[in-house]
Amino acid sequence: MDTQTRHALKQDKFATATVSGLDWLQEHRRNTIIAAVILVIVAALIITSVVVYNSRSAHAKDLFGQAMDIYNTPLAVPGQPTEPGLTTYPTAAARAKAANPLFVQVADKYDWMKTGKNAEYFAGLTYLDMSQTADAEKELKKAAGSHDSGLSALAKIALAGLYRQTGRNSEAVDLYNQVIKNPTVTVPAAEAMLQLASLYETKNPAEAKKLYAEIKDSNKDTVAGQIATKKLGGGK
């Protein structure tokens, strides 16, 4: 077969393929347009969702940051003059009262975000500072149920402290044991054990002594180990 013939055959195949493709497009034109429109809509929805999420996340972080700035404001020292230009609060309760509404706002509106979960924990702490134990318990329970194990452990320790204050020691013991069995970076097992031993000191001193001894033996070079040693009477 000569070169001219081969070239002609290639052109015929290309023309045939092109015509077939155009015929297919004509037959499926409606479906093709619908599919293209759907892709555009889906892409637009994804972009819109990302933009909205980022905007809400930024707003949540901004409010949470404002609340933390207030919560970290120093307290005035009785009898000492306040440094010029330095903001202080007279009591922890007054400081908590100022920060709490912002924490609650973030917790209520953004509880599906990590920032919202963190806000639940701090809302609970500020309610505690204001001696509003019912509201504190509600917020701390939410934070304790977080998928973030570190945050959950912190909330459980705070909640256990609340239960001790309100005479619900058995519930406090349960929470301490939960944290001991599932320690985290935020709350190591030894820290939860110290809290539990402290609870046992008055009503079950033998169990308290046992826990302190365990902490001392397994945490010799830590602050927890030093505290346990002093509790056992071995400190200076």
C-alpha positions in Angstrom: 0.0 0.0 0.0 1.5 3.4 -1.0 1.9 6.4 1.2 -1.0 8.3 -0.4 -3.4 5.5 0.2 -2.4 5.0 3.8 -2.9 8.8 4.4 -6.3 8.7 2.8 -7.4 5.7 5.0 -6.2 7.6 8.1 -8.3 10.6 7.1 -11.3 8.4 6.5 -11.0 6.8 10.0 -10.6 10.2 11.6 -13.6 11.6 9.8 -15.6 8.5 10.7 -14.7 8.8 14.4 -15.5 12.5 14.4 -18.9 12.0 12.9 -19.6 9.2 15.3 -18.6 11.4 18.2 -20.8 14.2 17.0 -23.7 11.9 16.5 -23.3 10.6 20.1 -23.2 14.1 21.5 -26.4 15.0 19.6 -28.1 11.9 20.9 -27.0 12.5 24.5 -27.0 16.3 24.4 -29.6 16.7 27.1 -28.0 14.3 29.5 -24.6 15.9 28.9 -26.0 19.4 29.7 -27.7 18.1 32.8 -24.5 16.4 34.0 -22.5 19.6 33.4 -25.0 21.7 35.3 -25.0 19.3 38.2 -21.2 19.4 38.4 -21.3 23.2 38.4 -23.9 23.2 41.2 -22.0 20.7 43.2 -18.7 22.6 42.8 -20.5 25.9 43.8 -22.0 24.2 46.9 -18.6 22.9 48.0 -17.0 26.2 47.5 -19.8 28.0 49.4 -19.6 25.5 52.2 -15.9 25.9 52.6 -16.2 29.7 52.6 -19.0 29.6 55.1 -17.2 27.2 57.4 -14.0 29.2 57.3 -15.9 32.4 58.1 -17.8 30.8 61.0 -14.6 29.2 62.3 -12.8 32.5 62.2 -15.7 34.2 64.1 -15.7 31.4 66.7 -12.0 31.7 67.2 -12.2 35.5 67.5 -14.9 35.3 70.2 -13.1 32.5 72.0 -9.9 34.6 71.9 -11.7 37.6 73.4 -13.1 35.4 76.2 -9.7 33.9 77.0 -8.1 37.3 77.1 -10.6 38.2 79.8 -10.3 34.9 81.6 -6.5 35.3 81.7 -6.7 38.9 83.1 -4.9 39.1 86.4 -6.7 39.7 89.7 -6.1 42.8 91.7 -3.9 42.2 94.8 -5.6 43.6 97.9 -3.6 46.4 99.4 -1.4 46.9 96.4 -1.8 49.6 93.8 -2.7 48.5 90.2 0.0 49.2 87.6 -1.1 52.1 85.3 -2.8 50.8 82.2 -3.1 47.3 83.5 -6.6 45.8 83.5 -7.5 43.7 86.5 -10.6 42.2 88.2 -11.3 42.4 91.9 -12.3 38.7 92.2 -12.3 35.5 90.2 -16.1 35.6 90.2 -16.1 39.1 88.6 -13.6 38.0 86.0 -15.7 34.9 85.2 -18.9 37.0 84.9 -17.2 39.1 82.2 -15.8 36.1 80.2 -18.7 33.7 80.6 -21.2 35.2 78.1 -18.6 35.0 75.4 -17.7 31.3 76.2 -21.4 30.5 76.3 -22.1 32.2 73.0 -19.3 30.2 71.3 -20.4 27.0 73.0 -24.0 27.4 71.9 -23.4 28.5 68.3 -20.4 26.4 67.4 -20.6 23.2 69.5 -19.9 21.2 66.2 -16.4 22.8 66.0 -13.4 22.1 68.2 -13.5 25.8 69.3 -17.1 25.3 70.5 -16.2 22.2 72.5 -13.3 24.1 74.2 -15.8 26.9 74.9 -18.1 24.4 76.7 -15.3 23.5 79.1 -14.4 27.1 79.9 -18.1 28.0 80.2 -18.2 25.3 82.8 -15.2 26.7 84.6 -16.5 30.2 84.7 -19.9 29.0 86.0 -17.9 27.3 88.8 -16.1 30.5 89.6 -19.5 32.2 89.9 -20.8 29.3 92.1 -23.5 28.4 89.5 -23.1 24.7 89.9 -26.1 23.6 87.9 -25.0 25.5 84.8 -21.4 24.4 85.4 -22.4 20.8 85.5 -24.4 21.1 82.3 -21.5 22.6 80.3 -18.8 20.3 81.8 -20.9 17.3 80.9 -21.0 18.4 77.3 -17.2 18.9 77.3 -16.7 15.6 79.0 -18.5 13.9 76.1 -16.1 15.4 73.6 -14.3 13.1 71.1 -11.1 15.0 72.0 -9.8 12.7 74.8 -7.6 15.5 76.3 -10.5 17.9 76.6 -12.8 15.2 77.9 -10.3 14.3 80.6 -10.0 17.9 81.8 -13.7 18.3 81.9 -14.1 15.1 83.9 -11.6 16.3 86.5 -13.4 19.6 86.8 -16.7 17.8 87.0 -15.4 15.5 89.7 -14.3 18.5 91.7 -17.8 20.0 91.4 -19.3 16.7 92.6 -17.0 16.8 95.6 -18.1 20.3 96.4 -21.8 19.2 96.3 -21.4 16.0 98.3 -21.6 13.6 95.4 -18.5 11.7 96.1 -19.4 8.4 94.5 -19.9 10.2 91.1 -16.5 11.9 91.6 -14.8 8.6 92.3 -16.3 7.2 89.1 -14.9 10.1 87.0 -11.5 9.9 88.6 -11.3 6.1 87.8 -12.4 6.8 84.2 -9.5 9.2 83.8 -7.0 6.8 85.6 -8.0 4.0 83.2 -7.7 6.3 80.2 -4.9 8.8 80.9 -4.1 11.6 78.5 -1.4 14.2 78.1 -3.6 16.8 79.6 -4.4 14.6 82.7 -1.9 11.9 83.4 -3.0 8.9 85.5 -0.9 10.0 88.5 -2.7 13.4 88.6 -6.1 11.8 88.7 -4.9 9.3 91.3 -3.8 12.2 93.5 -7.2 13.7 93.3 -8.8 10.4 94.1 -6.5 9.8 97.1 -7.3 13.3 98.4 -11.0 12.5 98.3 -10.4 9.2 100.2 -8.2 10.9 102.9 -11.1 11.5 105.4 -13.5 8.6 104.8 -11.1 5.9 103.6 -7.6 6.7 104.7 -6.3 3.2 104.1 -7.3 3.4 100.4 -5.8 6.9 100.2 -2.5 5.6 101.6 -2.5 2.8 99.1 -3.0 5.2 96.2 -0.2 7.5 97.5 2.2 4.6 97.8 1.4 3.5 94.2 2.0 7.0 92.9 5.2 7.3 94.8 6.6 4.0 93.5 5.6 4.6 89.8 6.3 8.3 89.6 9.5 8.8 91.7 10.9 11.7 89.7 7.8 13.6 89.1 5.9 16.3 91.0 3.1 13.8 91.6 5.6 11.4 93.2 6.9 14.1 95.4 3.4 15.1 96.6 2.6 11.4 97.3 5.9 11.1 99.3 5.0 14.1 101.5 1.5 12.7 102.0 3.0 9.5 103.2 5.1 11.4 105.7 8.4 10.8 103.9 8.9 14.4 102.8 10.7 17.2 104.5 
